[in-house]
Amino acid sequence: MVHHTIPSSSTSAPKASSKIKLMTYFSAGSCPKWMSLQTIVGMVLGFPLVLTLVLTLLLCTGCTPGNPPSVVSQARAQQVQPSQVQTPQVLASISPDTTSPAFASALPGALDMPKSRWLPVPWTDLPGWMDDPLHEAWNAWVKSCERPQPAWVGLCNEVRMLSIASLPQQRDWVMQRFQPYRVESPQGATEGLLTSYFEPQLEASRQPQGEFQVPLYRPPADLAQRRPWFSRQDMDTQPEAQNALRGREIAYLSNPIDALVLHIQGSGRLRVTEPDGSQKVVRLAYAAHNDHPYRSVGRWLLDQGLVRDASWPGIKQWVAQNPQRTQEMLWSNPRVVFFREEPLSEFDAAFGPRGAQGVPLTPGRSIAVDPGSIPYGTPVWLSSAGPNITLNRLVLAQDTGGAIQGPVRADYFAGWGAGAAELAGRMRQPLRLWVFWPRIQ
């Protein structure tokens, strides 16, 4: 998904459910219960009481008072040797002294990316790290593991296993397996820009009729032979461009501004009325564009002195008051996006469109980034405070966009529906980013 942003102010196997219940029992139980179980078994087998107690204590080695060995720690012991893991200071109970020479020397060196520099930091540097419900981001992480980068392949089995873990177990695993790095520009700037995007939901008609006269197109057959292809204005005025687009129509919208929004967001959901009067919901996914530069219509309105509020609500208000200049505003952005139609099952409707990583986006937990700064699939800690929303949370870098350029730059996927549209239309606020990168094993 490529989008742009606009400035503004037979034998039965054990059931999975029984496994989950068993894991929950052990993780929620206490050491005395665990010990009493061993004691009872020993006595039933006829072991002497003293021997039974010794056996019990040995089996309970590693228990903290009131807690048995956790499922996650057992699984980790089977997969990772202690000598292979650099265990960080766990912040759940004690905050480390980040000023001590020993702590500073434990941090690895900085990492240079094509468009950014990553500086290692302690976990205490991440605003709100202990407060985020990580399980809300875990589904997005599992989605990234459908198409992992080489650095993540070995960790994805553990990511999947931890889907049913508790919040403390998930946080503990992240802190042991990853090193946080602050994302900076090569010049050392740490603050950037956060915007937001969404998936529009629109009414459409398969054929032009009544108010539905604004076409959405598949890529033209000669798109690859002409670089750049015709501009938005050319497509509205030149017979050659119009002939090339004939028969490439997917559906028709009733409002040219809705079509522009769909082009900028890069995908959307349409409820299409078919020629026989039936309706179905489909997804339009990004397929290509005409190779012209993206120009923000909001910036054009601001530069012309026509508006002070260049959010989508502000733009729509201006269009309603100045219908005679709508075409001029639309032509200020020469880029046109072409789409492909995809079926939208009930299951697919629970997720967003596929991002540039090739996996479905998760509302509130997927972001678009500049891949020259942050590779796709990377877990990212995002911190941003503005008039519309304050965010301190784990997100996954799963998409990109034409306007998402630079080291500390992100576009926050808000989801779909009216609430997502309102948030995305108004979000423009300061941003800081940290990436989680696997520790050297």
VEXDREN-2710 file (C-alpha; in Angstrom, 1 decimal):
% VEXDREN-2710
k/r/px/py/pz
1/MET/0.0/0.0/0.0
2/VAL/1.5/3.3/-1.1
3/HIS/-0.1/6.5/0.1
4/HIS/0.6/10.1/0.7
5/THR/-0.2/12.6/3.4
6/ILE/-1.6/16.1/3.5
7/PRO/-0.4/18.9/5.8
8/SER/-2.8/20.6/8.3
9/SER/-2.8/22.2/11.3
10/SER/-8.7/-39.4/13.5
11/THR/-6.9/-40.2/16.9
12/SER/-7.8/-37.1/18.8
13/ALA/-5.0/-34.8/19.3
14/PRO/-5.0/-32.6/22.5
15/LYS/-7.1/-29.5/22.0
16/ALA/-5.4/-26.2/21.9
17/SER/-7.8/-24.9/24.5
18/SER/-6.6/-27.6/27.0
19/LYS/-3.0/-26.7/26.4
20/ILE/-3.8/-23.0/27.1
21/LYS/-5.6/-24.0/30.3
22/LEU/-2.6/-26.0/31.4
23/MET/-0.2/-23.2/30.7
24/THR/-2.5/-20.8/32.5
25/TYR/-2.6/-23.0/35.5
26/PHE/1.1/-23.3/35.8
27/SER/1.8/-19.6/35.2
28/ALA/-0.9/-18.5/37.6
29/GLY/-0.2/-21.1/40.3
30/SER/2.1/-20.7/43.3
31/CYS/5.2/-22.5/44.4
32/PRO/3.5/-24.1/47.5
33/LYS/0.8/-25.6/45.2
34/TRP/3.5/-26.9/42.9
35/MET/5.4/-28.3/45.8
36/SER/2.4/-30.0/47.3
37/LEU/1.7/-31.7/44.0
38/GLN/5.2/-33.2/44.0
39/THR/4.8/-34.2/47.7
40/ILE/1.5/-36.0/47.0
41/VAL/3.0/-37.9/44.0
42/GLY/6.0/-38.9/46.0
43/MET/4.0/-40.3/48.9
44/VAL/1.7/-42.1/46.5
45/LEU/4.7/-43.8/45.0
46/GLY/5.9/-44.7/48.4
47/PHE/9.0/-42.5/48.6
48/PRO/10.2/-41.6/52.1
49/LEU/8.9/-38.2/53.2
50/VAL/12.4/-36.7/53.5
51/LEU/13.3/-38.0/50.0
52/THR/10.1/-36.6/48.7
53/LEU/10.8/-33.2/50.2
54/VAL/14.3/-33.1/48.7
55/LEU/12.9/-34.0/45.3
56/THR/10.3/-31.3/45.6
57/LEU/12.9/-28.6/46.4
58/LEU/15.1/-29.7/43.5
59/LEU/12.1/-29.6/41.1
60/CYS/11.1/-26.2/42.4
61/THR/14.6/-24.7/42.0
62/GLY/14.2/-21.3/40.3
63/CYS/10.8/-20.6/41.8
64/THR/10.3/-17.2/43.2
65/PRO/8.1/-17.1/46.3
66/GLY/4.6/-17.7/45.3
67/ASN/5.4/-18.6/41.6
68/PRO/6.4/-21.8/39.7
69/PRO/8.8/-21.8/36.8
70/SER/7.0/-19.9/34.0
71/VAL/6.1/-21.5/30.7
72/VAL/8.0/-18.8/28.8
73/SER/11.2/-19.4/30.9
74/GLN/10.9/-23.2/30.3
75/ALA/10.5/-22.7/26.6
76/ARG/13.4/-20.2/26.5
77/ALA/15.6/-22.7/28.4
78/GLN/14.9/-25.3/25.7
79/GLN/15.7/-22.9/22.8
80/VAL/18.4/-20.5/24.0
81/GLN/21.4/-21.3/26.2
82/PRO/22.0/-18.8/29.0
83/SER/25.5/-18.1/27.6
84/GLN/23.9/-16.9/24.4
85/VAL/21.7/-14.2/25.9
86/GLN/22.8/-10.8/27.2
87/THR/20.2/-10.4/29.9
88/PRO/19.3/-6.7/30.3
89/GLN/18.2/-5.0/33.6
90/VAL/14.5/-5.8/34.0
91/LEU/12.6/-2.7/35.0
92/ALA/9.5/-4.4/36.5
93/SER/10.9/-4.1/40.0
94/ILE/14.2/-2.2/39.9
95/SER/15.3/0.5/37.6
96/PRO/19.0/0.2/36.6
97/ASP/21.5/3.0/37.2
98/THR/21.9/4.2/33.6
99/THR/24.7/6.5/34.6
100/SER/27.0/3.7/35.9
101/PRO/30.1/2.9/33.7
102/ALA/29.2/-0.8/33.8
103/PHE/25.7/-0.1/32.3
104/ALA/27.1/2.2/29.7
105/SER/29.8/-0.2/28.7
106/ALA/27.2/-3.0/28.2
107/LEU/25.5/-1.0/25.4
108/PRO/26.5/-2.0/21.9
109/GLY/27.8/0.5/19.3
110/ALA/25.7/2.7/17.0
111/LEU/24.3/1.4/13.8
112/ASP/24.3/3.4/10.5
113/MET/21.5/3.0/8.1
114/PRO/21.3/4.6/4.6
115/LYS/19.2/7.5/5.9
116/SER/19.5/7.4/9.6
117/ARG/21.7/6.6/12.6
118/TRP/20.7/4.3/15.4
119/LEU/22.0/5.1/18.9
120/PRO/21.8/2.4/21.6
121/VAL/19.9/3.4/24.7
122/PRO/18.7/1.8/28.0
123/TRP/15.1/0.7/28.3
124/THR/14.5/3.5/30.7
125/ASP/14.8/6.0/27.8
126/LEU/11.5/4.8/26.2
127/PRO/8.6/7.0/27.4
128/GLY/5.8/4.8/28.8
129/TRP/7.5/1.5/28.0
130/MET/6.1/-0.2/31.2
131/ASP/2.6/1.0/30.5
132/ASP/1.9/-0.2/26.9
133/PRO/-0.4/-3.3/26.6
134/LEU/2.0/-5.1/24.2
135/HIS/-0.5/-7.9/23.4
136/GLU/-2.4/-5.3/21.3
137/ALA/0.7/-5.1/19.0
138/TRP/1.5/-8.8/19.0
139/ASN/-1.0/-9.6/16.2
140/ALA/0.8/-7.0/14.0
141/TRP/4.1/-8.6/14.9
142/VAL/2.8/-12.1/14.0
143/LYS/1.7/-10.6/10.7
144/SER/5.2/-9.3/10.0
145/CYS/6.5/-12.8/10.6
146/GLU/4.5/-13.9/7.5
147/ARG/7.2/-12.2/5.5
148/PRO/10.2/-11.7/7.8
149/GLN/13.4/-10.0/7.0
150/PRO/16.5/-12.2/7.4
151/ALA/17.3/-10.8/10.9
152/TRP/13.9/-11.9/12.2
153/VAL/13.6/-15.4/10.8
154/GLY/15.1/-17.1/13.9
155/LEU/12.8/-15.1/16.3
156/CYS/9.5/-15.5/14.6
157/ASN/8.7/-18.9/16.2
158/GLU/9.2/-17.4/19.6
159/VAL/7.0/-14.4/18.6
160/ARG/4.2/-16.8/17.6
161/MET/4.6/-18.9/20.8
162/LEU/4.3/-15.7/22.9
163/SER/1.0/-14.7/21.4
164/ILE/-0.8/-16.4/24.4
165/ALA/1.8/-15.2/27.0
166/SER/1.1/-12.7/29.7
167/LEU/2.1/-9.1/29.4
168/PRO/5.0/-9.5/31.8
169/GLN/6.2/-12.5/29.9
170/GLN/6.0/-10.6/26.6
171/ARG/7.8/-7.6/28.0
172/ASP/10.5/-9.7/29.6
173/TRP/11.2/-11.6/26.3
174/VAL/11.4/-8.3/24.4
175/MET/13.9/-6.9/26.8
176/GLN/16.1/-10.0/26.8
177/ARG/16.0/-10.5/23.0
178/PHE/16.3/-6.9/21.8
179/GLN/18.4/-3.8/22.1
180/PRO/16.5/-0.5/21.8
181/TYR/18.1/2.2/19.5
182/ARG/17.1/5.8/19.2
183/VAL/16.6/6.8/15.6
184/GLU/18.3/10.0/14.6
185/SER/19.2/11.9/11.4
186/PRO/22.9/11.6/10.3
187/GLN/23.2/15.1/11.8
188/GLY/21.9/14.0/15.2
189/ALA/18.3/15.4/15.0
190/THR/16.0/13.2/17.1
191/GLU/12.6/14.8/16.5
192/GLY/10.5/14.3/13.3
193/LEU/6.9/14.3/12.1
194/LEU/4.0/12.0/12.7
195/THR/1.0/12.0/10.4
196/SER/-1.8/9.5/10.0
197/TYR/-3.7/7.6/7.2
198/PHE/-6.7/5.5/7.0
199/GLU/-8.7/3.2/4.7
200/PRO/-11.7/5.1/3.2
201/GLN/-15.1/3.4/3.0
202/LEU/-17.1/4.7/0.0
203/GLU/-20.3/4.1/-2.0
204/ALA/-19.7/3.3/-5.7
205/SER/-21.4/2.1/-8.8
206/ARG/-20.1/-0.4/-11.3
207/GLN/-21.4/1.7/-14.2
208/PRO/-21.7/5.5/-14.6
209/GLN/-25.2/6.5/-13.5
210/GLY/-26.8/9.5/-11.8
211/GLU/-24.3/11.1/-9.5
212/PHE/-21.7/8.4/-9.9
213/GLN/-19.6/9.8/-12.6
214/VAL/-16.0/9.9/-11.2
215/PRO/-14.0/6.8/-12.5
216/LEU/-11.4/4.8/-10.7
217/TYR/-9.0/2.9/-13.0
218/ARG/-6.9/-0.2/-13.3
219/PRO/-3.4/0.5/-14.7
220/PRO/-3.5/1.3/-18.4
221/ALA/-1.9/-1.2/-20.8
222/ASP/0.8/1.2/-22.0
223/LEU/1.8/2.4/-18.5
224/ALA/5.3/0.9/-18.7
225/GLN/5.9/2.3/-22.2
226/ARG/5.4/6.0/-21.2
227/ARG/7.3/7.5/-18.3
228/PRO/5.8/9.6/-16.9
229/TRP/2.4/8.7/-18.1
230/PHE/-0.3/11.4/-18.6
231/SER/-0.9/13.8/-15.7
232/ARG/-4.2/14.2/-13.9
233/GLN/-5.1/17.2/-16.0
234/ASP/-4.1/15.3/-19.2
235/MET/-6.4/12.5/-18.3
236/ASP/-9.3/15.0/-18.0
237/THR/-8.6/16.9/-21.2
238/GLN/-6.5/14.9/-23.7
239/PRO/-8.3/12.3/-26.0
240/GLU/-5.1/10.1/-26.2
241/ALA/-5.1/9.6/-22.5
242/GLN/-8.9/9.1/-22.4
243/ASN/-8.7/6.4/-25.1
244/ALA/-5.9/4.6/-23.2
245/LEU/-8.2/4.5/-20.1
246/ARG/-11.3/3.3/-21.9
247/GLY/-12.3/-0.1/-20.6
248/ARG/-10.0/0.2/-17.6
249/GLU/-12.7/1.5/-15.2
250/ILE/-13.3/-0.4/-12.0
251/ALA/-16.1/1.6/-10.5
252/TYR/-17.4/5.2/-10.3
253/LEU/-17.7/7.5/-7.2
254/SER/-20.0/10.4/-6.8
255/ASN/-17.5/12.9/-5.5
256/PRO/-14.1/13.9/-7.0
257/ILE/-12.7/14.7/-3.6
258/ASP/-13.5/11.2/-2.4
259/ALA/-11.6/9.9/-5.4
260/LEU/-8.6/12.2/-4.5
261/VAL/-8.7/10.9/-0.9
262/LEU/-8.6/7.3/-2.2
263/HIS/-5.7/8.1/-4.4
264/ILE/-3.8/9.7/-1.5
265/GLN/-4.6/6.9/1.0
266/GLY/-3.6/4.3/-1.5
267/SER/-6.5/1.8/-0.9
268/GLY/-10.1/1.7/0.2
269/ARG/-13.3/-0.2/0.7
270/LEU/-16.1/0.2/-1.8
271/ARG/-19.7/-0.9/-1.5
272/VAL/-20.4/-1.4/-5.2
273/THR/-23.8/-1.4/-6.7
274/GLU/-23.8/-3.9/-9.6
275/PRO/-25.9/-3.4/-12.9
276/ASP/-28.5/-5.8/-11.6
277/GLY/-28.9/-3.8/-8.4
278/SER/-27.1/-6.1/-6.1
279/GLN/-24.3/-4.8/-3.8
280/LYS/-21.1/-6.2/-2.6
281/VAL/-18.1/-4.8/-0.6
282/VAL/-14.7/-5.0/-2.2
283/ARG/-11.3/-3.6/-1.5
284/LEU/-9.3/-1.5/-4.0
285/ALA/-5.6/-2.0/-3.4
286/TYR/-2.8/0.1/-4.8
287/ALA/-1.5/-1.2/-8.1
288/ALA/0.6/1.6/-9.7
289/HIS/0.7/5.4/-10.3
290/ASN/1.4/7.6/-13.3
291/ASP/5.0/8.4/-12.3
292/HIS/4.3/12.1/-11.6
293/PRO/5.4/13.7/-8.4
294/TYR/2.8/14.0/-5.6
295/ARG/1.7/17.5/-4.8
296/SER/-0.4/18.2/-1.7
297/VAL/-3.6/20.0/-2.5
298/GLY/-3.6/21.2/1.1
299/ARG/-0.3/22.9/0.5
300/TRP/-1.6/24.4/-2.7
301/LEU/-4.6/25.9/-0.8
302/LEU/-2.3/27.3/1.9
303/ASP/0.2/28.8/-0.6
304/GLN/-2.7/30.5/-2.4
305/GLY/-3.9/31.9/0.8
306/LEU/-7.3/30.2/0.3
307/VAL/-7.5/28.4/3.7
308/ARG/-6.0/28.3/7.1
309/ASP/-7.2/24.8/7.9
310/ALA/-5.7/22.4/5.4
311/SER/-7.1/19.3/7.1
312/TRP/-9.5/17.1/5.1
313/PRO/-12.5/18.7/6.8
314/GLY/-11.1/22.1/6.0
315/ILE/-10.5/21.2/2.4
316/LYS/-14.0/19.8/1.9
317/GLN/-15.5/22.9/3.4
318/TRP/-13.5/25.1/1.0
319/VAL/-14.7/22.9/-2.0
320/ALA/-18.3/23.2/-0.9
321/GLN/-17.9/27.0/-0.9
322/ASN/-15.9/27.2/-4.2
323/PRO/-17.2/24.5/-6.5
324/GLN/-16.0/26.5/-9.6
325/ARG/-12.3/26.1/-8.5
326/THR/-12.5/22.4/-7.6
327/GLN/-10.9/21.2/-10.9
328/GLU/-8.1/23.7/-10.5
329/MET/-7.3/22.4/-7.1
330/LEU/-7.4/18.8/-8.2
331/TRP/-5.0/19.5/-11.1
332/SER/-2.5/21.0/-8.7
333/ASN/-1.6/17.3/-7.9
334/PRO/-0.5/15.7/-11.1
335/ARG/-0.2/12.2/-9.6
336/VAL/-2.9/9.6/-10.2
337/VAL/-3.1/6.2/-8.5
338/PHE/-4.3/3.1/-10.3
339/PHE/-5.9/0.2/-8.4
340/ARG/-6.7/-3.5/-8.5
341/GLU/-9.9/-4.9/-7.1
342/GLU/-9.7/-7.6/-4.4
343/PRO/-12.5/-9.6/-2.7
344/LEU/-13.1/-8.7/0.9
345/SER/-14.1/-11.7/3.0
346/GLU/-15.4/-11.3/6.5
347/PHE/-12.0/-12.4/7.8
348/ASP/-10.1/-9.9/5.6
349/ALA/-12.5/-7.2/6.7
350/ALA/-11.0/-7.4/10.2
351/PHE/-7.7/-6.2/8.9
352/GLY/-6.4/-3.3/6.9
353/PRO/-5.0/-3.5/3.4
354/ARG/-1.6/-5.0/2.7
355/GLY/1.2/-2.6/3.3
356/ALA/4.5/-2.4/1.4
357/GLN/5.9/-5.3/3.5
358/GLY/3.2/-7.4/2.0
359/VAL/1.2/-8.1/5.1
360/PRO/-2.2/-6.8/6.3
361/LEU/-2.0/-3.6/8.4
362/THR/-3.3/-3.5/12.0
363/PRO/-5.1/-0.3/13.1
364/GLY/-3.2/1.6/15.7
365/ARG/-0.2/-0.8/15.5
366/SER/1.1/-0.4/12.0
367/ILE/3.1/2.5/10.6
368/ALA/4.5/3.6/7.3
369/VAL/8.2/4.5/7.3
370/ASP/11.0/5.4/5.0
371/PRO/12.6/2.0/4.4
372/GLY/16.0/3.7/4.0
373/SER/15.7/4.6/7.7
374/ILE/13.8/1.7/9.2
375/PRO/13.6/-1.7/7.4
376/TYR/10.1/-3.3/7.0
377/GLY/9.1/-5.6/9.8
378/THR/11.0/-3.8/12.5
379/PRO/9.4/-3.3/15.9
380/VAL/9.4/0.4/16.7
381/TRP/8.7/2.4/19.8
382/LEU/6.7/5.5/18.9
383/SER/6.3/8.5/21.1
384/SER/4.3/11.5/20.0
385/ALA/2.1/14.1/21.8
386/GLY/-0.2/16.5/20.0
387/PRO/-3.6/18.2/20.3
388/ASN/-5.4/15.2/18.9
389/ILE/-3.8/12.2/20.6
390/THR/-0.8/11.2/22.8
391/LEU/0.9/8.0/21.8
392/ASN/3.6/5.9/23.6
393/ARG/3.4/2.5/22.1
394/LEU/4.9/-0.5/20.2
395/VAL/4.2/-0.4/16.5
396/LEU/5.5/-2.4/13.5
397/ALA/7.1/-0.8/10.4
398/GLN/4.9/-2.4/7.6
399/ASP/4.3/0.2/5.0
400/THR/5.6/3.3/3.2
401/GLY/4.3/6.3/1.2
402/GLY/5.3/8.9/-1.3
403/ALA/5.4/11.6/1.4
404/ILE/7.0/9.4/4.1
405/GLN/10.6/10.5/3.6
406/GLY/13.4/11.0/6.2
407/PRO/14.9/9.4/9.2
408/VAL/12.4/10.3/11.9
409/ARG/9.2/10.1/9.9
410/ALA/6.1/7.9/10.3
411/ASP/2.5/7.7/9.1
412/TYR/0.2/6.1/11.7
413/PHE/-2.5/3.7/10.3
414/ALA/-5.7/4.7/12.1
415/GLY/-7.9/2.0/10.5
416/TRP/-11.2/2.6/8.7
417/GLY/-14.5/4.3/9.4
418/ALA/-15.5/7.9/10.4
419/GLY/-13.3/8.0/13.6
420/ALA/-10.2/6.9/11.7
421/ALA/-10.9/9.4/8.9
422/GLU/-11.2/12.2/11.5
423/LEU/-8.0/11.3/13.3
424/ALA/-6.0/10.9/10.1
425/GLY/-7.3/14.1/8.6
426/ARG/-6.1/16.2/11.6
427/MET/-2.9/14.4/12.9
428/ARG/0.3/16.3/12.4
429/GLN/2.5/16.4/15.4
430/PRO/6.1/15.9/16.7
431/LEU/7.6/12.4/16.8
432/ARG/10.4/10.4/18.3
433/LEU/11.2/6.9/17.3
434/TRP/13.2/3.9/18.8
435/VAL/13.8/0.6/17.0
436/PHE/14.2/-2.8/18.6
437/TRP/16.9/-4.8/17.0
438/PRO/17.9/-8.4/17.9
439/ARG/20.8/-8.7/20.2
440/ILE/23.9/-10.6/18.9
441/GLN/23.5/-14.2/20.0
END
